[in-house]
C-alpha cells in the first residue's frame, strides 16, 4: 500500500484561518469525526496552533482506562467505602493528578464560553465542581483538601453566566432569572474565607451577576403596564402633565381589568 505523507507545514492552515472577528479560537471537525477547538497562538513574530477535544478529556487521554481520572477515583472510593473497613483517601500524587485534570477542564470551559458553547461550559463547570467536592472530602493532606476552595466564587460565576446566557439566547427570561437567583444563592452560601483570591473572586462574581440582572431587565419584553409606566415617567419629566394624567388613567384601567379577570 502506498504511504500517504501529510505536509507538516501549518502555514496553509494559518493562512486559511477565518475565525469570528476578534476571536482566536474556532471549532473544527477532526479526522476522527469528533469536534475539537483550535486556538491560534502568537508569540512575538511566531505563530502556532493549540488543539483540544470538545468532549471527554481535553487532551484525549484515558487515564486508568476511564474518560477522566475523577471517574476512576470516584469508583475506587465507592468500592473502598462499600467494604466498610477503611476510609478512602487521596494521596499527594493522586490529588495532584486531579488538580492537573481540573486545570485542563478549566482552560477548556473558558474558551468554550467565548465560543458561546453554553451546554459544554455547564457540563465542564459541573464536573469541576464535583472534583472540588471530591478532593475536599477525600484528600489526605489538609493543604490538598483546601487547595481548590478559593476558586468556588469563580466557578460558580462561570457556571451561572453560562446558564443565564443559554436561557437568554432562547429568549426564556423566566429561566434566565431563575438561573440568576440560584447562582446568587450558591455564592451567598459559600463559607467566608480570608484568602484574597476568594474575596476578590466573590466580589467580581457579585458584580457580574448584578450586570447580568440589569441586562435581563433591560432586554426582557415589557408588559403593557410597564410600557405605559415608562411613558408616563417620560411625560412627567417633560412636564406634560395632561398626557401623564391620560396615561395614568390607562394604567389604572388595565390594572382594574387584570384584577377583575378570574385567575386560571
N, C-alpha and C positions, 0 to 999 in steps of 0.2 A: 504494500500500500504506500502510495506517495505521501510523504510527510508535508503537513501544512505549517509553514513558519509565519507567525504573525510579526508584523513590523513593531518593534518595541518603542519606536519613536511616538511620544504622546503629542507632538506638535499638531497633527491634524485634529485631534480631539479638542485641544485648546482653541484652535482656530475656529472650529465649528460650534464652540460653546455659545449657547444663546439662552442664558437664564433670564428670569424676570428682572426688570430694571432694579438695580440696587441690591440684587441677591447674588451671593457667591455660592449658592447651593442649588441643586436640582435633583429630581428623581429620574432614574433610568431603569430599564429592564435588563438584567444581566443575562449572560449566555445560558444560565440555568433556569431562566424564566422568572426569577424572583426579583422583586423591586429592591432597588438599592438607592442610596443617596450619595451623590458626589459633591465634594467641596473643592472649589478652586482656591489654591493656596499661592500667595505671592510673598516671597521673602527677598526684599531688595529687588534686583533685576531678574530673579529666578522665579519660575512658575512650576507648579505641580498639581497633583490631584490626590485627594483622600477619598476613599470609598468605604462605605459600611452598609451592613444589611439593615433593611427596614423592619424585619421580623426575626424573632429568635435573638440570640446574642448578636450585638453589633459586629463582632469580629468573626461571626460564623462558626465559632468553636463549639464543641460539645463536651464541656468539662464533666468528667466522671460518667460519660455516656448519657448525660442529660442536656436538655436545652440550655439550662442555666445551672451554675454552681449552687444557687439558692435552692433550686428544686432538689438537688442531691442532699443537701444538709437538712432540709425540711423533712425529707423522707427518713433520713438517719435519725433525726430527733424523735419522730413518731415511733420508729422501731425500738429505740432505747427506752423511751418513756413507757411503751407497751409492756416491756419486760418487767418494769417496776422495781428494778434492782438499783439502778444508779440514775442520776440526773444527767441528761445530755449537756455537753458543754463544747464550746468552740475554743480551740487553742489559738495562739497568736498568729500562726501561719494561716489557719483556716479563716480567721477573721479578716486577715489581710487580703485573702483571695476574694472574699465577699466585698470588701471595700473597693478593690480594683474593678470588680464587676459593676458595682453601683456607679462608679465614675464613668464607665463606658456607657451605661444606660442614660445617665445624666447628660453626657455630651450628645447623645442621640436625640433626647427629647427636646433639648434646647434648639437644635437645628430643625427638628420636625415642627416645633411651634412656629418658627419663622416661615416654614412652608405651609402653614395652616392645616397640618395633618392632625387635627384635634383628637381623633379617636386613638391614634397611636400615642399621642402625648399623655392622654388619660391613662391608657394601658401601662405605659412605662413609669409614670409617676406612681401609680398604684403598686406596681411591682417593687419599686424602690422603697415605698413606704412599708411594704411587707418586710423587705430586707432590713430596714431601720429597726422595726419592732423585733424581728428575729434575733438580730445581733444584740440588741439591748437586753433581751431575755436570756440568751444562752452564752454570750461571750464570757470566758473565764476571767479575763483581766478587766478591772474597773475602767481603765483608760479606753479599752476597746468597746465596752458597753456604752460609754458616754461619747464615743468618737463622733457619731453622726447627729447627736441631739441638737447641736446648734443650727443644723440646716432644716429643721422642721418648718419654720416660717416660710422659707424659700420654696420648699417642695409643695407646701400647701398653696402657695401663691400660684405657682405654675399649673398645678392640678386644677385649682379653682378657675383661673383665667381660661384654661382650655375648655372647661365645661361651659363657662359663660359664653365664650366666643362660638362654640359649636351651636348652642341654642340661639344665639344672636344671628348667626348665619342662616338659620332656618326660620328666622323671624318669630321664634317661640319665646316671647318675652316672659311668660309665666315661668317657663323652665329656667330661663336666664336669671331671673330674680331669685328663684328657689336655689339655684347653684350658688349665687352670691351669698344668700343667707346662711346656707350650710357651710360654706367656706369660711365665712366670718366666725361662725360659732366654733369651728375647728381651731382657728387661730386663737380665739379668746380662751379656749380650754387648755392651751399649752401651759404647762407649769413654768413659772418665771425662771430665767437663768441670768446669772451675772455676766455671762460671756458676751463680749462686744459684738461678735458676728450675729449671735442670736438676736440681740436687741436691735441691731441695725436692720437685719432682715425682717424682723417683726414690724418695725416702723415702715419700711418700704412696702411690705405686704398690705398693711392697713391703708396706706396711701393709694396703692394700686387698686384695691377694692373700692375705695371712695371714688376714684376716677372712673372705674367701670360702672358704678352705680349712676354717676352723673351722666355718662354716655347713654345708659339704658333709658333713663328718664327722658333724655332729650330726643332719643330716636323712636321711642315707642309710640304707636298710634294714639292720638288723644281722643277722649270721648267728646261728645258734643258739648257737654257741660264744661269740660276743661278748656275746649277751644273758645267758648264764649267767655269764660273767666279771664282768659288771656286777652281777649279782645276788649273786655270791659276795663281791665287794668290799663291797656294802652289808651283807651278813651279818657280815663281819669288823668293819666299823665299829660295828655294833650288838652286837658281842661274842657273836654267836650262832654259836659255833664248830662246834656239831654240824650246823647247817644248812649252814654253809660247807663242811664236810667232805663232806656228801652231794652238794652242787653240784659240788665238786671232782671227785668220782668220776664224775659225769655228763659233765663236760668231758673227762676222761681217756678215757672210753668212746667219746665222739664222735670224738676225735682218733685213737684207735686204729682205729676203724671207717673213718675217712676215709683213713688211711694204708694200710689193707688193701684198699681199693676200687681196682681197676685203673683207671688213667688212660686216657681215650679217646684 
